[in-house]
Amino acid sequence: MEELLGLFTNMNRWWGVVFLVVFLVSGRMFRNTWRAQKEGWPVKCGIYGTIAVAMFCLMVFGSFDFSS
């Protein structure tokens, strides 16, 4: 368990930017898919929503190193 938690401590600050961009893109794709409601939209919304929630959690609970 400590090895897994070690991956999310003192991450480089640029990872925060990557997480933010992925969060924004997946949130936008979720919204567009929800509004269009074409065939297979619930599955796509689930995937985009899961990615957005994961990126949000990494941004909030991750520990970033700003010492550079």
C-alpha positions in Angstrom: 0.0 0.0 0.0 2.9 2.4 0.8 4.3 1.8 -2.7 1.0 2.9 -4.3 0.8 6.0 -2.1 4.4 6.8 -2.9 3.5 7.3 -6.5 1.2 10.2 -5.6 3.6 12.1 -3.3 5.9 14.8 -4.5 4.9 14.7 -8.1 6.5 17.2 -10.5 4.4 20.3 -10.8 3.9 19.8 -14.5 1.8 16.7 -13.7 -0.8 19.1 -12.2 -1.1 20.8 -15.6 -1.5 17.5 -17.4 -4.2 16.4 -14.9 -6.0 19.7 -15.4 -6.0 19.5 -19.2 -7.2 15.9 -19.2 -9.9 16.9 -16.6 -11.1 19.7 -18.8 -11.1 17.7 -22.0 -12.9 14.7 -20.5 -15.4 17.0 -18.8 -16.1 18.7 -22.1 -16.5 15.3 -23.9 -18.9 14.2 -21.1 -21.0 17.3 -21.6 -21.1 17.0 -25.4 -21.9 13.3 -25.3 -24.7 13.9 -22.7 -26.3 16.6 -24.9 -26.1 14.7 -28.2 -27.3 11.4 -26.7 -26.4 9.4 -29.7 -26.2 5.6 -29.7 -24.1 4.2 -26.8 -24.0 7.5 -24.9 -24.4 6.1 -21.4 -21.2 4.1 -21.7 -19.3 7.0 -23.2 -20.5 9.3 -20.4 -19.5 6.7 -17.9 -16.0 6.5 -19.3 -15.6 10.3 -19.6 -17.0 10.9 -16.2 -14.7 8.3 -14.6 -11.7 9.9 -16.2 -12.8 13.4 -15.0 -13.4 12.2 -11.4 -10.0 10.4 -11.4 -8.1 13.5 -12.6 -10.0 15.7 -10.1 -9.0 13.4 -7.3 -5.4 13.4 -8.4 -5.3 17.2 -8.5 -7.0 17.5 -5.0 -5.3 14.7 -3.1 -1.9 14.6 -4.9 1.1 16.2 -3.4 3.1 18.3 -5.9 6.7 19.5 -5.6 7.0 23.2 -6.2 10.6 23.6 -5.1 12.1 24.0 -8.6 
